[in-house]
Amino acid sequence: MDKGLIFDIERFSTKDGPGIRTVVFFKGCNMSCYWCHNPEGIRGVPELRFEPDKCAGCGICFKICPMRAHKIDGERHIIDENRCTLCFACANACTYGSLTQVGKWMSVDEIYIEIEEDRAFYERSGGGVTLSGGEAMKQSDFAAKLLKRCHEGLVHTAMETNLSFPWADYKKLLPHTDLIMGDIKHMDDAAHRKGTGAGNITVLDNVKRLAEAGIPLIIRTPVIPGYNNDVANIRSTAEFLKDIPTLKYYELLSYNPLGNSKGILIKNPYKLPDIQVPEKAGMERLADAAMEYGIEVYIDGRKRTGSR
């Protein structure tokens, strides 16, 4: 494919790999994690985001919409989904940022122009480019081309992935991938399937294959209370990881409720239940359990040193 569907390019990130990084967010994902942090990346098509709080009531979207999808219900500005054809005329005309297009088709060259602007920051900080999502592996051919272009420009590359795609897809990317940050969301296959819509057999197999290929790995578990925040699950994950020779560290990521508010703006198809943010003491307890297996452990970007 000559173009990839991208929903954001975030610059100056310090949370998506080493150093200062530019993160390219691919739109579309094969999993259905109910806690998704980036729900705008789930669907593999462009979407319309509507933020009512930013609406100034100028009325231009009412005038410009060819399908008359914008309406007033009482005092509320609403969009009739049955009429809207996602032509994005309203988003292009909205000067207040209330209506925006989420997901645009971009070429490698178009993306790389933005990447190249921050080269000085990569060189000073040991940073680079990270492919994220959504799930970049849904567009693996395009992702491979973008990673290759970055390597041609001597830019460090990393990818965040759910690790659930066939090994043949990952092999295409490996020659130009310096680091993979992958998720193990649960060690029990049935529980993994219940929470994400996919099992974990391929996930665990890919961790082993990537290690055999010599790829540096950061493995992460998003800690979701009521789903995977039990010590037994974290111990099982750490026990598996202790035999992975290219593991840099294992990171526990506290559930972030931001995805719920973002999902409302694009009518997220997954209804998020009431999940509490994990308490610090609970995260520390899980980290202690993982460290019993002699691996390096991080909590939310912070290296865990010693036990409490």
Buried (B, 14 or more C-beta within 10 A) or exposed (E): EEBBBBBBBBEEBEEBBBBBBBBBBBBBBBBEBBBBBBBBBBBBEBBBBBBEEEBEEEEBBBEBBEEEBBEEEEEEBEBEEEEBEBBBBBBEBBEEEBBBBBBBBBBBEBBBEBBBEBBEBBBEBEBBBBBBBBBBBBBBEBBBBBBBBBBEEEBBBBBBBBBBBEEEBBBBBBEBBBBBBBBBBBBBBEBBBEBBBBBBEBBBEBBEBBBEBEBBBBBBBBBBBEBBBBBEBBBBBBBBBBEBEBBBBBBBBBBEBEBBEBBBBBEBEBEBEEBEEBEEEBBBBBBBBBBBBEBBBBBBEEEBEEEE
